[in-house]
Amino acid sequence: MRRSRCAVRIRLPARFARALGGLALAVTSLVGPAASAQEDGLAEARRLNGEAERLVAAGRFSEAERLARRAVTLAESAAGPAHPLVGLGLANLAMAYGSLGRYAEAEPLQRRALAIMEAALGPEHPAVAAALNNLALLQRSQGRVAEAEPLQRRALAIREKALGAGHPAVAASLNNLADLHVAQGRYAEAEPLYRRALDIVQRALGPEHPYEGTTLNNLAYLYAAQGRYGDAEPLYRRALAVRERALGPTHPEVATTLNNLGLLQAARGQYAEAERLYRRALAIAEEALGPEHPSVGMTLNNLALLHRAQGQYPEAERLYRRALALGEKVLGMQHPDVAATASNLAALYTAQRRYAEAEPLLRRALAIGEQSLGPRHPAVAVTLERLAVVLRETERSAEAEQLEARASLIRSPEARTAPAR
């Protein structure tokens, strides 16, 4: 089977709903009793921040946004704009926006929260690590992987020094750093980080904690990306069971694992089971996150792939177009998920010999992928191969050979294990 016809499926990213837990504890423990003029406002800000975090953990992001915004207003009024509780409120507000796919609004808030924490608590404080972690997650969600990695490495170093190598916050940083490696195709570097994170979580929190579900989900995706389906499936099913028990059957993180398990079943040709999983994931995402959340677009993309694989081209095109329009609106024109959907729509056109429609989509997807993921990412190889097919079918064999050679180099073992960029 030609590699160029393979699907660029999109994994739902591991949600960062509880990423600020360490930050909240650090800030509230340092604030201490407030002066009498400030006491009521700061106490209410602390309460609202705690409630906002609980709502985000439950996937109720719009409600969390309202409470976090009110917490910021109260803390600023009571203690001024540089108080750590203002930073915590801004970070919670950024977390809610990020979970809703409103990245352009989230990032400046998270940067301001980071600046407040560094000034108030010092650059080596765990609260600073939490803010760095969340800023990196926002950048990762926007496809800016190269920018995110040094932030995650700094967060990991702070947490190991301040909290100890066996702390759950260290596991979170390891998991998130591994996720960045996977996004760059650096699979050999990712696996030991995921395994270390899983060991920490199981020792520190027990085998049924939601963090275990996140790490199992991500380790399973790593195996599936390498074609190790037999290793991936039991981990996905364990992750799904953990998340359903710990978070409830309609939580967005359950949708994440349903989507990813659907990818695995589709890759094995189990189309009916894959569609059942996708449809359930889509219903959860639309209800919990809204019809314009990036997670909805990702599942639409994967559902379209399923219809394409079964020769149901009109329905596949409808879903791809909906996913592409949603991604462009919410993620921006240069996001790698937009490139993936454009490449998949082009592959559908190629299968129907609609080459004039396929080529501009593929060239656009290639430009986005090279810029956002780097020129050696596996997704870039897929797009190169797809574009080569179009070129051969339109009698441009010389250019096609050049693209095929580039794709072959990307897929070589040396390219997969070399440091990115």
C-alpha positions as CSV (number, residue, x, y, z in Angstrom):
1,M,0.0,0.0,0.0
2,R,1.3,3.4,-0.9
3,R,2.4,5.6,2.0
4,S,1.0,8.6,0.2
5,R,-2.5,7.2,0.6
6,C,-2.2,6.8,4.4
7,A,-4.3,9.0,6.6
8,V,-3.1,11.9,8.7
9,R,-5.3,11.3,11.7
10,I,-5.4,13.8,14.5
11,R,-5.1,12.8,18.1
12,L,-7.0,14.9,20.6
13,P,-4.4,16.5,22.8
14,A,-4.1,15.6,26.4
15,R,-6.2,18.2,28.2
16,F,-4.5,20.4,30.8
17,A,-7.5,20.8,33.0
18,R,-5.7,20.2,36.3
19,A,-2.3,21.6,35.3
20,L,-2.5,24.5,37.8
21,G,-3.1,22.4,40.9
22,G,0.5,23.0,42.1
23,L,0.2,26.7,41.4
24,A,-3.0,27.0,43.4
25,L,-1.5,25.3,46.4
26,A,1.7,27.3,46.3
27,V,-0.1,30.7,46.0
28,T,-2.7,30.1,48.7
29,S,-0.1,28.8,51.1
30,L,2.1,31.9,50.7
31,V,-0.6,34.5,50.8
32,G,-1.3,34.1,54.5
33,P,-3.8,36.2,56.5
34,A,-4.8,39.4,54.8
35,A,-5.0,42.8,56.4
36,S,-8.4,43.8,57.5
37,A,-9.1,46.1,54.6
38,Q,-8.2,43.3,52.1
39,E,-9.4,40.3,54.0
40,D,-12.8,39.8,52.5
41,G,-11.8,40.5,48.9
42,L,-8.8,38.2,49.0
43,A,-10.7,35.4,50.8
44,E,-13.4,35.5,48.1
45,A,-10.7,35.6,45.4
46,R,-9.1,32.5,46.9
47,R,-12.5,30.7,47.0
48,L,-13.4,31.7,43.5
49,N,-10.1,30.5,42.2
50,G,-10.5,27.1,43.9
51,E,-14.0,26.7,42.4
52,A,-12.7,27.8,39.0
53,E,-10.1,25.0,39.1
54,R,-12.7,22.5,40.1
55,L,-15.0,23.5,37.2
56,V,-12.1,23.2,34.7
57,A,-11.3,19.8,36.0
58,A,-15.0,18.9,35.4
59,G,-14.8,20.2,31.9
60,R,-17.2,23.1,32.7
61,F,-14.9,25.8,31.1
62,S,-17.4,28.6,30.4
63,E,-18.5,28.6,34.1
64,A,-14.8,28.5,35.2
65,E,-14.1,31.5,33.0
66,R,-16.7,33.6,34.7
67,L,-15.4,32.8,38.2
68,A,-11.8,33.3,37.3
69,R,-12.5,36.7,35.8
70,R,-14.3,37.7,39.0
71,A,-11.4,36.4,41.1
72,V,-9.0,38.6,39.2
73,T,-11.2,41.7,39.6
74,L,-11.5,41.1,43.4
75,A,-7.8,40.4,43.9
76,E,-6.7,43.4,42.0
77,S,-9.1,45.6,43.9
78,A,-8.0,44.3,47.3
79,A,-4.3,44.0,46.8
80,G,-3.2,45.6,43.5
81,P,-2.2,44.1,40.1
82,A,1.0,42.4,41.3
83,H,-0.4,40.2,44.0
84,P,0.1,36.4,43.5
85,L,-3.7,35.9,43.7
86,V,-4.1,38.1,40.7
87,G,-1.5,35.8,38.9
88,L,-3.5,32.7,40.0
89,G,-6.7,34.2,38.7
90,L,-5.1,35.2,35.4
91,A,-3.7,31.7,35.0
92,N,-7.1,30.1,35.7
93,L,-8.7,32.4,33.2
94,A,-6.0,31.5,30.6
95,M,-6.6,27.8,31.4
96,A,-10.3,28.2,30.8
97,Y,-9.8,30.1,27.5
98,G,-7.2,27.5,26.4
99,S,-9.6,24.7,27.1
100,L,-12.2,26.5,25.0
101,G,-9.7,26.9,22.1
102,R,-9.4,30.6,22.6
103,Y,-5.6,30.6,22.4
104,A,-5.1,34.2,21.3
105,E,-6.9,35.4,24.4
106,A,-5.3,32.9,26.7
107,E,-1.6,33.4,26.0
108,P,-1.2,37.1,27.1
109,L,-3.0,36.3,30.3
110,Q,-0.7,33.4,31.0
111,R,2.4,35.5,30.2
112,R,1.1,38.1,32.7
113,A,0.5,35.4,35.3
114,L,4.1,34.1,34.8
115,A,5.6,37.6,35.2
116,I,3.6,38.2,38.4
117,M,4.7,34.8,39.9
118,E,8.4,35.3,39.0
119,A,8.4,38.8,40.6
120,A,6.4,37.8,43.7
121,L,7.8,34.4,44.4
122,G,11.2,34.2,42.7
123,P,12.2,32.3,39.5
124,E,12.7,28.9,41.1
125,H,9.4,28.6,42.8
126,P,7.0,25.7,41.9
127,A,4.3,28.2,41.1
128,V,6.6,29.6,38.4
129,A,7.1,26.1,37.1
130,A,3.3,25.6,36.9
131,A,2.9,28.9,34.9
132,L,5.8,27.9,32.6
133,N,4.1,24.5,32.1
134,N,0.8,26.0,31.1
135,L,2.3,28.6,28.8
136,A,4.1,25.7,27.0
137,L,0.9,23.8,26.7
138,L,-0.8,26.8,25.1
139,Q,2.0,27.1,22.6
140,R,1.8,23.4,21.9
141,S,-1.9,23.7,21.3
142,Q,-1.1,26.4,18.7
143,G,1.5,24.2,17.0
144,R,4.5,26.2,18.3
145,V,6.4,23.1,19.5
146,A,9.9,24.6,19.2
147,E,8.9,27.5,21.5
148,A,7.2,25.2,24.0
149,E,10.1,22.8,24.6
150,P,12.5,25.1,26.5
151,L,9.6,26.2,28.8
152,Q,8.8,22.6,29.6
153,R,12.4,21.8,30.3
154,R,12.7,24.8,32.7
155,A,9.5,23.8,34.4
156,L,10.8,20.2,34.8
157,A,14.1,21.4,36.3
158,I,12.4,23.7,38.8
159,R,10.0,21.0,39.9
160,E,12.7,18.3,40.3
161,K,14.8,20.7,42.4
162,A,12.0,22.1,44.5
163,L,9.6,19.2,44.9
164,G,11.7,16.1,44.4
165,A,12.0,13.6,41.6
166,G,9.0,11.5,42.7
167,H,6.4,14.4,42.9
168,P,3.3,14.2,40.7
169,A,4.1,17.6,39.3
170,V,7.4,16.2,37.9
171,A,5.3,13.5,36.3
172,A,3.2,16.1,34.6
173,S,6.2,17.9,33.2
174,L,7.7,14.6,32.0
175,N,4.4,13.7,30.3
176,N,4.1,17.1,28.6
177,L,7.8,17.1,27.5
178,A,7.2,13.7,26.0
179,D,4.2,15.0,24.2
180,L,6.3,17.6,22.5
181,H,8.7,15.0,21.4
182,V,5.9,13.0,19.8
183,A,4.6,16.1,18.1
184,Q,8.1,16.3,16.4
185,G,8.3,12.6,15.6
186,R,11.0,12.0,18.2
187,Y,9.5,8.8,19.4
188,A,12.6,7.2,20.9
189,E,13.0,10.2,23.3
190,A,9.3,10.2,24.3
191,E,8.8,6.6,25.5
192,P,11.2,6.7,28.6
193,L,9.7,10.0,29.7
194,Y,6.1,8.6,29.5
195,R,7.2,5.5,31.4
196,R,8.9,7.5,34.1
197,A,5.8,9.7,34.4
198,L,3.5,6.7,34.7
199,D,5.7,5.1,37.4
200,I,5.6,8.3,39.4
201,V,1.9,8.7,39.1
202,Q,1.2,5.1,40.1
203,R,3.5,5.3,43.1
204,A,2.4,8.8,44.3
205,L,-1.3,8.8,43.5
206,G,-2.4,5.2,42.9
207,P,-3.6,3.3,39.9
208,E,-7.0,4.9,39.5
209,H,-6.0,8.6,39.4
210,P,-7.0,10.7,36.4
211,Y,-3.3,11.5,35.8
212,E,-2.7,7.8,35.2
213,G,-5.4,7.9,32.5
214,T,-3.7,10.8,30.8
215,T,-0.3,9.1,30.8
216,L,-1.7,5.8,29.6
217,N,-3.6,7.6,26.8
218,N,-0.4,9.3,25.6
219,L,1.8,6.2,25.9
220,A,-0.8,4.3,23.9
221,Y,-0.8,7.0,21.2
222,L,3.0,6.8,21.0
223,Y,2.7,3.0,20.3
224,A,0.0,3.5,17.8
225,A,2.0,6.1,15.9
226,Q,4.8,3.5,15.6
227,G,2.3,0.8,14.4
228,R,2.5,-1.1,17.7
229,Y,-1.3,-1.6,17.8
230,G,-1.1,-4.7,20.0
231,D,0.7,-2.7,22.7
232,A,-1.5,0.4,22.3
233,E,-5.0,-1.0,22.6
234,P,-4.8,-2.4,26.1
235,L,-3.4,0.9,27.3
236,Y,-6.2,2.9,25.6
237,R,-8.8,0.7,27.2
238,R,-7.2,1.1,30.6
239,A,-7.0,4.8,30.1
240,L,-10.7,4.9,29.1
241,A,-11.8,2.9,32.2
242,V,-9.8,5.1,34.5
243,R,-11.2,8.3,33.1
244,E,-14.8,7.1,33.0
245,R,-14.6,6.0,36.7
246,A,-12.7,9.1,37.9
247,L,-14.2,11.8,35.8
248,G,-17.6,10.5,34.6
249,P,-18.7,9.2,31.2
250,T,-19.3,12.6,29.6
251,H,-16.1,14.4,30.5
252,P,-14.0,15.8,27.7
253,E,-11.0,13.6,28.6
254,V,-13.2,10.6,28.0
255,A,-13.8,11.9,24.5
256,T,-10.1,12.2,24.0
257,T,-9.5,8.5,24.6
258,L,-12.6,7.5,22.7
259,N,-11.3,9.4,19.7
260,N,-7.8,7.9,20.0
261,L,-9.2,4.4,20.4
262,G,-11.3,5.1,17.3
263,L,-8.1,5.9,15.4
264,L,-6.7,2.6,16.4
265,Q,-9.7,0.6,15.3
266,A,-9.8,2.5,12.0
267,A,-6.2,1.7,11.4
268,R,-7.1,-2.0,11.9
269,G,-10.0,-1.8,9.5
270,Q,-12.6,-2.1,12.2
271,Y,-14.7,0.6,10.8
272,A,-18.0,0.0,12.5
273,E,-16.4,0.0,15.9
274,A,-14.3,3.1,15.0
275,E,-17.4,5.0,13.9
276,R,-19.2,4.1,17.2
277,L,-16.3,5.5,19.2
278,Y,-16.0,8.7,17.1
279,R,-19.7,9.4,17.3
280,R,-19.7,9.1,21.1
281,A,-16.5,11.3,21.3
282,L,-18.1,13.9,19.0
283,A,-21.3,14.0,21.1
284,I,-19.4,14.5,24.3
285,A,-17.2,17.2,22.8
286,E,-20.0,19.2,21.3
287,E,-22.0,19.1,24.5
288,A,-19.2,19.8,26.9
289,L,-17.0,22.2,24.8
290,G,-19.4,23.6,22.2
291,P,-19.7,23.0,18.5
292,E,-16.8,25.3,17.6
293,H,-14.1,23.8,19.9
294,P,-10.9,22.4,18.2
295,S,-11.7,19.0,19.6
296,V,-14.9,18.9,17.6
297,G,-12.9,19.7,14.4
298,M,-10.4,17.0,15.2
299,T,-13.0,14.3,15.6
300,L,-14.8,15.5,12.4
301,N,-11.5,15.1,10.6
302,N,-11.1,11.6,11.8
303,L,-14.7,10.7,11.1
304,A,-14.2,11.9,7.5
305,L,-11.2,9.7,7.2
306,L,-13.3,6.7,8.1
307,H,-15.9,7.5,5.4
308,R,-13.1,8.0,2.9
309,A,-11.6,4.6,3.7
310,Q,-15.0,3.1,3.0
311,G,-15.4,4.9,-0.3
312,Q,-18.1,7.2,1.0
313,Y,-16.6,10.3,-0.7
314,P,-19.5,12.8,-0.6
315,E,-19.9,12.4,3.2
316,A,-16.1,12.5,3.7
317,E,-15.8,15.7,1.8
318,R,-18.7,17.3,3.8
319,L,-17.0,16.4,7.1
320,Y,-13.5,17.6,5.9
321,R,-14.9,20.9,4.8
322,R,-16.6,21.5,8.1
323,A,-13.5,20.5,10.0
324,L,-11.3,22.7,7.8
325,A,-13.5,25.8,8.2
326,L,-13.8,25.2,12.0
327,G,-10.0,24.8,12.3
328,E,-9.2,27.9,10.3
329,K,-11.7,29.9,12.4
330,V,-10.6,28.7,15.8
331,L,-6.9,27.7,15.4
332,G,-5.8,30.1,12.7
333,M,-4.7,29.6,9.1
334,Q,-1.2,28.3,10.1
335,H,-2.0,25.6,12.6
336,P,-0.7,22.0,12.0
337,D,-4.2,20.6,12.5
338,V,-5.4,22.8,9.7
339,A,-2.6,21.5,7.5
340,A,-3.6,17.9,8.4
341,T,-7.2,18.4,7.4
342,A,-6.2,20.3,4.2
343,S,-3.9,17.4,3.3
344,N,-6.6,14.8,4.0
345,L,-9.1,16.7,1.9
346,A,-6.6,16.8,-0.9
347,A,-6.1,13.1,-0.6
348,L,-9.8,12.6,-1.1
349,Y,-9.7,14.8,-4.2
350,T,-6.7,12.8,-5.5
351,A,-8.7,9.5,-5.1
352,Q,-11.3,11.1,-7.3
353,R,-8.7,12.4,-9.8
354,R,-9.6,16.0,-8.9
355,Y,-5.9,16.9,-9.1
356,A,-6.4,20.7,-9.8
357,E,-8.2,20.9,-6.5
358,A,-5.8,18.7,-4.6
359,E,-2.5,20.4,-5.5
360,P,-3.0,23.8,-3.9
361,L,-4.3,22.2,-0.7
362,L,-1.2,20.0,-0.5
363,R,1.2,22.8,-1.2
364,R,-0.5,24.8,1.6
365,A,-0.3,21.9,4.0
366,L,3.3,21.4,3.2
367,A,4.2,25.0,3.9
368,I,2.3,25.0,7.2
369,G,3.8,21.7,8.3
370,E,7.4,22.7,7.5
371,Q,7.0,25.9,9.4
372,S,5.1,24.7,12.5
373,L,6.4,21.1,12.9
374,G,9.8,21.3,11.2
375,P,10.9,19.9,7.8
376,R,11.6,16.4,9.2
377,H,8.3,15.6,10.8
378,P,6.4,12.4,9.7
379,A,3.4,14.5,8.8
380,V,5.5,16.5,6.4
381,A,6.6,13.2,4.8
382,V,3.0,12.2,4.2
383,T,2.2,15.5,2.5
384,L,5.3,15.2,0.3
385,E,4.3,11.8,-0.8
386,R,0.7,12.9,-1.5
387,L,1.9,15.8,-3.5
388,A,4.3,13.5,-5.4
389,V,1.3,11.4,-6.5
390,V,-0.5,14.4,-7.9
391,L,2.7,15.5,-9.7
392,R,3.1,12.0,-11.3
393,E,-0.5,11.9,-12.3
394,T,-0.1,15.3,-14.0
395,E,3.1,14.2,-15.8
396,R,5.7,16.1,-13.6
397,S,7.8,13.1,-12.7
398,A,11.1,14.9,-12.0
399,E,9.6,17.1,-9.3
400,A,7.7,14.1,-7.9
401,E,11.0,12.1,-7.5
402,Q,12.5,15.0,-5.6
403,L,9.6,15.0,-3.2
404,E,9.7,11.2,-2.8
405,A,13.4,11.4,-2.0
406,R,12.8,14.0,0.7
407,A,10.0,11.9,2.2
408,S,12.2,8.7,2.2
409,L,14.9,10.6,4.1
410,I,12.4,11.8,6.7
411,R,11.2,8.2,7.2
412,S,14.7,6.8,7.7
413,P,15.6,5.6,11.2
414,E,18.3,8.3,11.4
415,A,15.8,11.1,10.8
416,R,13.4,9.7,13.4
417,T,15.9,9.7,16.2
418,A,17.9,12.9,15.3
419,P,17.2,16.0,17.4
420,A,14.6,18.2,15.7
421,R,15.7,21.4,14.0
